[in-house]
Amino acid sequence: MSTSQRFGSDAVEHAEAVLVEHYPRLVRLAYLTLPDSLGRHPRVLLAHKAVQRALPRSGTPAGPAPAEGSTDGPGRHLALVRSRVLRATLAPAGPAGATWARIGRPPVPPFVWGLRLWPPAGGVDEAAGTLSGVPAPVRAAFVLLRLDDLAEDRTVSLLGGAGAADPAGAVRDALALPVAEDLLRALRRPEFDASVVSARPTDLLRRRRRARACWAGLATLALTLTVLSVHGSRPGPDVRPAAGSAAASGALDPARLQRVSAEAWSDTARVDFTAWPARGGRAGDRGLLARALGTWAAPGTTPVATTPGTTAEPPARPPQLLYAGELDGRAVVLMRDGDRVVRYGESTTGSDGGRTLDVTRTDDAGVTTAAALTLSRTPDGASARYLLAPWIAAAAARDLLRAGDPGRALSVAADGVTAPAAVPPSGGSCESWPVLELTSSTRIVEKHSFVLTDLGALSPVHLTYTPLPDGPAAVPARQPREATGPEARAAWARLACRLGELRGGAYRAVNVWDFAAVQLPDGAGRAVWSCTRASGWAGPGDVTVRLRLEAGTPQDVARARSTAACGRFGQHLLAGFRWRSPAGRWYLLAAGSRQIGAITATGAVRAGAAARTLTAPWPGPDGPVSLTGTLAGGGTVTALDGAGGGRD
């Protein structure tokens, strides 16, 4: 079918036959693609809704269906239905990779009054747990590749036709997911059919009381509207309209805020923001909590700051209270809603003019990335107070610019609030770079210290370090480690001031990976090739490759944005640039990661090396150079920026 054609009655009937035949597989695809933050009941309803609405209507436009098997017949109709299911379940993901969990307002599912539905225990829900936190296109690719046995090219075609931003990348990431074969076999068994659901009644007495309260509320509302229409009265300045869905679910009721017990963190395998207890001297102040929730639902003139890719939409269900207290003349409230943390602040006088609202994303936060939140800053921005996670046993402040700085203890109150600590400079000279070094309680891990830096956001950024590879390519790659050892401190001391370039981004962690070392020509000494990766909460990250000499400022070699490079799924790296030695001679310098066994340069420089590094004289004027690296296990990789030359 071309895009100008429309579905005829025969085409709709064929599509219906295919949909009915493959209904369980399609529901499984929809269920596992939808975000698990929705909960099992709405998720299974939305999965059935997506599949049933995938049936086209007669007379509607027919877009091109991705190729799948034959060019006509059942294979084509199955591709059409699959594409429509994926388009429905991936629609909230969009080009930036956001999910309903981050948007906070999923489409309204079908309503089943008085029943809660869920798939059979195990199987599909176990897979959903395995895929938790994975982007929706990758979850969809996992189902198509590993459960529906589609070829990679057909999976890429289906995802692309459904609107996925990077279908090829989703396929690569799905193939790299570590999933047990026992789980894959279980998912194919009939007893784990996602289209089969169990049903139980909800709380009958509570449902009856809510029904009565609903009718009473409707009667009161009707009476209120009548009085308002007669008298023409207006609400006072402190009355804030509540968002409909949030108000209807009771999400804006301070009494329904979720509160976690003080010891929950020490008795759970999920050590993240979900284990934070409600702390602070005003955690029981319903007036303050009501103002915080009301401002969140309807900010009005209150300034709202969000990190990139984060929405300030009000919560769909009661959020979790993390903190409510008073600091330095301001009242502060911290709340968690799914993958978001919100900070509300107001002056202690209660005036509207002093209110602020900050929202940040916290996808898949853990022991380190959920270890601290910024509570308040001084007006000049020179220092800040932090609320530490309950599993933090000690805190210290040190200067990242000075590798030998022993640090100094930072006092922490009983409710987890730190004393004011210096923050990194926001501009101008960089004479120091203050960081927090936190130590986890031995109740969850032994001798674990890590470093966080404040880049101006609500959530500090975790700093790590990956040392130079040790041994041949056959030796397993080293993993990022905490930035607390001598090597890590020395590397970060040279790069700390470059962290200022990352202000204003939605980053969770920054890792410096030293991937190669080389002895420079003309007696310039030893240099280390490093890749600094700033990983965003959404998954992609920004990277900068630098050459770090024994003395002097590190030189930028290549940059890339929204990439997997230098991360878990981007471990093959090649970069190069034109470099001038202290003797005034020009050279091509190139280096690759541990799996690269040879480097070839063409263009303005023609050279090669059977090693991970290449140093070659640059004979003529500046010009384009193409670099190609040969992997030890076969295959090739090109330079990160697509060219080796062009930089002085």
N, C-alpha and C positions, 0 to 999 in steps of 0.2 A: 504493500500500500504506500502511496505517496502521501505527503502531508496535505495535499489538496483533496484527497479522497475522504469519504465518510464511511462509517461502519454500516454495512447492510444487515438485514435480519439474519442472513445465513452466517455472516462473520460473528455476530453476537451469539448465535446458537452454538457455533463451534467453540468460541471462547468459554461459554458456560460449561460445555461438556469437559473441556480441559480443566477448568477451575474445579469442578466437582471431583474429577478423577484425582487431581493432585492437591486437594484441599488441605490434608494434614501437613504436607510438605510446605505449602504456602503459608500456613499459619505458623509453622515452626520458624520459617524465614522471617516473618513479620515480628513474632514474639522476641526472637533473639536480636533483631536489629533495633527494636525499641529500647530506650534507656531503662535500666533496672530501677532507677530512682522513682519511677511512676508507681511502683508497688505491683504485686502480682495480679490483684483484682482488676484495676484499670488497664494494666498492660495486656492481659489476656483478652479483655473486651475490645481494646483498640486493635489488637492483632486480627481478631475476627472481622472487625469493622473494615480494616484496610483490605483484607482479602475479598470480602463480599463487594466492596465498592470498586474493586479492580475490574469487575465485569462492565464493559463499556455499554453505553446506551445506543440503540439504533439511531443513526442520523448524526451522531456526534463526530467531530473531526478525528481522523486516524493519523496519529504521528507515526514516524518510522520506528519499527520494533527492532531491537538488536538481534543480530543473527544468532540462532541457536539450533544447531542440527540442520534440518532440511530448510529450504527456502519457502516451503509452503506446507500446509497440513498442520498436524498437532504440534510439531516442534515450533513452528512460527507462532501459533496461538499461545503456547506455553511461555514463550519469550515475551509476548505482549503482556500477558497477565502478570508474569514475574516483574516486568519493568514497571507496571502500574502499582504493584504492591510496594516495590522498592521506592518509587517516587513518593508514595504516601508516607512511608516510614522514615525516609531520609529527608523529607521536606524541611523539618525543623533544623537539620544539620547545617544547611546553607554552605556557602563557600568558606566561611571562617571556621567551620567544624564545630559550631555550638550545638548543644543538645537541649531537649526539653528541660533536663535537670538544671541547666544553667539559665535557660530563659524563664523557668519557674511557672509557666502557664501553658500546660499541654492542651491540645484540643479536647473538647468535652467528649468523654466516651459515652457509649450507650448506657442507660441507667437500668439496673436490675434491682427493683425495690425489695429490700429485706433479705437479700442473699449476698454472700461473698463467694467469689469464684477463684479457682486457681488450678494450674495444671497438676498432674500427678507428682508425688514426691520424687526427688532425684531427677536424673536425666536432663530434661530441658532446663530446669532451674539450676542444676549443678553447672551446666554449660553457661547459663546466664551469669552465675557468680564468677566463673572463670573469665568471662568476657567483660566483667564489670570494669568501668573506667576506660575501656577501649573505644575509640571513636566509632560512630555508627557505621560509616562505610566499611571499616575493617571488620566489624561484627557481621555485616551482610556478606562480605567477601568470604569470611570463614564458613558460613553456612553453605554458600554456593559451591565453594571449592571442596570442603571436607565432608559435607553431608549430602549435597546434591550431586557431587562428582562432576561439576562443570570444569571445562578446560580454562586455563588462565586467560586466554584471549577472549573467550566468550564471557567470562566473568567481568573483565575490564569493559567489554562492550555494554553489558547490562548495567553496570554501575554508572558508566558514562551517560547512557541514555536516561538513567533515572536522576541525573543531576549531581552526582558526586563530583567534588572539585578535583580530586586526584585519584581516579580509579586504579591506575597502575600502582601507585604508592600504597593504596589500600590492600591490593592483592599481595604485594610484597610483605607488608606487615602482617597480614593474615597467615601467610605461609610460615612466618617466623614465630607465630604464637606457640608456646609450649603446651600442648594438649595431650593428655594420656589417651592411648588407643582404646583403653577400656571404656572411657567416656564416649568416644566416637561410636563404638559398637553399641553402647547402651542407648544412644540417641536414635539409632536406627531400629530399635526394637519396638513392637507395637504398644507395649505397656507404657512407653514414654512418648506417646503421641500428644503433641502440644495442643491439638484440637479437642482432646478429651479433657473435660474439666470436672473438678469436684465442687460441690456446693454445700454450704452450711448457712443457717440463719444468722443474722446479726443479733445483737443484744435486743431481745424482744421488749423488755420493760423500758430500756432507754429509748428505743424507737417509738414506743407509745407516748412517752413523756415528750419527746421532741415533736411529735405530731401535734400534741396538744399545745405545746409552746409555740409552734409555728402558726397555728390558727389564731392563738391569742395575739401573737406579734402582728399578724396581718390585720387583725381588727384594730389594734392600737395604731398601726401605720395609717389605716384608712381614716381614723378619727383625727390623727395629727395632721394629715394632709387637708382634711376639711377645715380644721381650725386655721391652718396657715393660709388657705385660700380665702377665708373670710377676713382675717385680720391683716393679711399681707406682711406678716412678721418675717424677720430674717434671723439666721443663726448668729450667735455672738462670734467675736473674732477668734476665740479659742476652739471653736467647734470645727473639726476637720472631717470632710466627707471620706468615708471608707470605700475602698475598692470593692465592687460587688462580690467577686468570687472570694476574696479574702475575708470579707465580713460574713458571707454566707457560711463559710467553713469554720468560723470562730477563730481565724488566724490572728485577728487583731484584739483578742481578749487577753489582757495581761494574766488573768487567772489560768489560762490554758497554755502558757509558755512551758516548753519542755525543760525539765531540770534533771540533771544527772547527779547521782550521789557522789560524795567526795572521794570515795575509794574505788569508783568504777574503773579507773585507769589501771589499777594494779591487778585486776582480775578479768582482763579481756585480751584477746589476740589482736584487736583493732585499736591500736594506740594512735589516735588522731583527734580531731576536734570533737568527734562524737563522744569522747571520754572526758571532755572538760566539764567540771562541775560548775554550777552557778555560784559566782563569788562576788564579793564587794559589799560594802556597808549599806547599799541601797537596793540590794537584790529583792527586798520585800516592799519597795516603794511603788505601789500600784499607779500612783499619779505619774511618776517619772516614766514607768514602763508604758503606760497608755500614751503619753506624749511621743515616746520613741516610735511605737507602732503606728500611731496616727500620722506622724511625719513621714514615715516610710511609705505608708499607703497614699498620702497626698502631700507631697513636699511643699506645694505652694511656692513661696518665695525663698524657701530654705535652699542654700546651695548644695548640690548633690555632686559628689566626685566618684567616678567609677573608673576602674582599671580597664584597659582595652579588652573588648570582647565580653564585658560584664554588663548585665542588665540590672536596673534598679527597680524592676517590677516588684510589687508587694508579694508577700508569701502566699502560697495557696493553702498552706496548713500552718498550725502554730509553730513558730521557730523555736530553736533551743536557746535559752538564756545562758550566756557565758560570763557576763560581768555587768554589774550596775553599781557605780560608786562615784565618789566625788574626789577630784584631783585638781590641785592648783587653781581653785576658783571655778571649775567646770564640772558638771555632772556628765558622766560617760556611761553609755550602755552598749554592750557588745552582744550580738545575736548571730546565730548560724541558721541558714536556711539551705539545706542540701549542699551544693558546692559553692555557696556564697557565705561570706561573713560581712555583717553590716555593723558600722560604728555610728552611733548617734551621740551628739554632744550638744550641750546647752549651757549657757551661763547660769551661775547659781541664783541669779535674780529671776530666772524663768522667763526672761524677755524673748520674744520671737526672734529678734535680730541676732541673737547669739547662737542660733541653732545651726548645726551642720550635720550632714549625712554622707558617709563614705561607704562604698560597696566594693568588695574585692572578690575574686574567684579563688577557690581553694581546692580544685579538683585533685582527688587522690592524695591529699596531704597525709604525711606520716609522722614518725617520731621526730624528725628534724624540721620538716616544713610546716608542722603544726605545733612547733615548740614555743612560739612567741607571737604576740600581736601588739601593735603600737597603740597605746592608750592615749597619749597626749604629747604635744610638743610645746616648747617654749615659743613665745611670739617671734623671737629672732631666729628660730629654727636651729639653734646650736645644740640643743639637747632634747631628749625624749624619755618618757617612761614607758615600760613595756609590761604586759601581762604575760607571765611565763606559764607554760603547761604544768599541770600538777606533777608530771614525772621528772621535772628538772630539779636536781638536787643542789646545784651550785651554779653561780654565774660570775663571769669575770669580764672586764673590759680591757682590750689591748689594741695596739696600733699595728695594723696590717702592713704598713710601710716599713716597719722595723722588725726584721726576722727574729731578732733576739729579745724582743720585748716580752718579759715574763708575765705581763698583765697584772691587774689589780682586782681584788675581789669587789663585786658589786652587791650591795646589800639588797635583800629581797624581803618584803613584808610577808606576814603570815598568809595573806590572801593572794600572793603571787605577783604583786606589783613591785617593780624595781625602783631603786633610787634613780634620779635623773642621770642619764648617761649621754656622753658626747656623741653626736652623729656626724657622718662624713660631710665635707663641704659640698655645697650645691653649686659652686662656681668659683672662678678665680684660682688662686694658688692652691696647691694640694700639698700641704706640709705634713699632714697626718691623715690616716684613714681609720677612724675608730670602728671596731667590730665587737660583737659579743661572742664570748666563748662559753658555751653552756655544757654542763655535765649531766648526763641522765642518771636517774636513780638506779642503784644496783638491784632494785626489785624487778626491773625489766631488762637490764643489760649491764654487763660489767665493763668498767673503765671506758666508757664511751663519751668522748667530748667532741664537739663540733662547733663550727663557726657560722655566725649569721651576720649579715650586713644590712644596714638600713639604706634603701634607695628611694625613700620618700613615700612608699606605699604603706598600706595598712599591715601587710605581712612582710617581715624581713626575708631576705634571700639567703639561701643556704649555699655556702662556698665549699667546693671540693677540689681535689687534685688527683690527676692520673700520671704516674711517673713514666719515664722512658721505658720502652719494651725491654724485656730481659730475655735474651736467648733467641733462637731461630723462630721462624714463623709457626713452626709446629707447636711451640709452647703457648698455652692458653693466654689470651689477652688479659692484661691487668684491668682491674675495675677501679672506678673512682673511689678515692679514700678521703677521709676527713682532712681538712686543711690545717692540721695541728702538728705534723712532723716537720723535721728540719728541711727536707726537700720542698715540701709544700709551702712552708713559710718563706723560703728563699725565692721560689717562683712567684708567689703572690706579692712579695715585697716589690718586685719589678713591675707588676701589672696593676696594683691596687688602684692607682689614680685613673686607670682606664674604665673602672666601674662607673664613673660618673656619666659615661656615654649611655648607660642603660636606664637612667632615671626616666620615670614616666611609663615604663613598660610593665606588662603583666608577667613577671618572671618569678619562677619558684626556686631556681637553683642556677649557679654559674660554676662550670667546671673548667679548669685549665688542664689540657692534655698535652704533655710533652711527648711528641710522637717520633722525633728524630733528632740526632745530634751530628754536627759536622765540624771539621777543622777548616777554617776559612783560609783562603790563599793570601799571599803577601804578608804573612805574619799577623793577620788580624785576630788570631786566637780562636777559641772554641765558641760555637753558637748552638743554640737549641731552638728547634722548630716546635712551636706550640699552637694549639687550636683552642681558643676560648669559646665555649658554648654556653649561651644564656638560654636555658630551657624555659619555655612558657608554660603556664598552667594548662593551655589547650593542647599541648603536645609538641608542635613545631618549635624550633628555636632559631636564634640568630647566632652566627658564628663569625669569628675573625681569626685568620691565621696570621701569626707573627713570627719574626725571627728575633730571638732574644740573644744579644751579644753579651760578652762578659762585662763590658762597660758601655755606657751610652743608653739612649732611649730605644726600646724595642721598635722594630720597623714593621708596619702593617704590610702584609703580602696580599691577602685576598679576604673578601667578605661575602657572606650570603645571608639572605633573610628567609625566614619561614622554611627551614630545611631540616632534614634528618641528619645531615652531615655532623661528624664528630660526636655522635650519640650512639645509643645501643643498636639502632638500625641503620647506622651510617658509619661503619668502622673503617671503610676503605677511603683513604684520603691522599690526594696529590696536590701540591701547590708549588709555584715557582715565581721568581721575579728577577728583574735586572738590578744588579747591586754593584756599587762602586767601592773599591777597596781603599784603604788609607793611602796606597801608592798612586791612586788616581786611575787605576785600570777598571774596566767594566767586565762583569762576569754574569753568566746565567747561573743562578742558584735554584735548585729544585730538591724536593724531598717528599717521600711518601710514607705511609703507615707501614706497620710490620708485615703485612701480607704482600707488599709490592716488592718484586724481585728484580725489576729492571725498569729504567726510565729512558724514554726516547724523546728528543727535541727536534722539531722541524720548523722551517720558516727562516727567520733572521739568524737563528743559531741552529746548526745541525750537529748534534752530538748524542751520545748514548752512554749509559753506564749499567752494568749488571749488578746493581746495588740499589738501596733505598734512597740514596742521595746522589745528586749530580752537580758537579761544578765544572763549568766550561767557559772559556774566554768568549767575550762578545766581540766579534771581529769588526762589525760595521756599525752604522747608525742604529738608533732605536727602531724597532719594528715588531710586528706580531710574531709570536712564537707559540707553537702548539706543543703541548706536553702530553705524553701517553705513558701510563704505567702498566706493566704486565704483572698480573697477580700470580702468586706462587701456585695456586690451584687451577690456573687457567682463567682466561678472561682479561679484560683491560679496564682501565679507569682513566678518565681525563682530569685535567687540573680543575680545581674547584671553581675558578673564575673563567674557565674556558680558554685561557691563554697564559703563556708564561711570561711574556714581556710587557713592555709598556709602562713600567713603573720605575722611578728613580729612587 
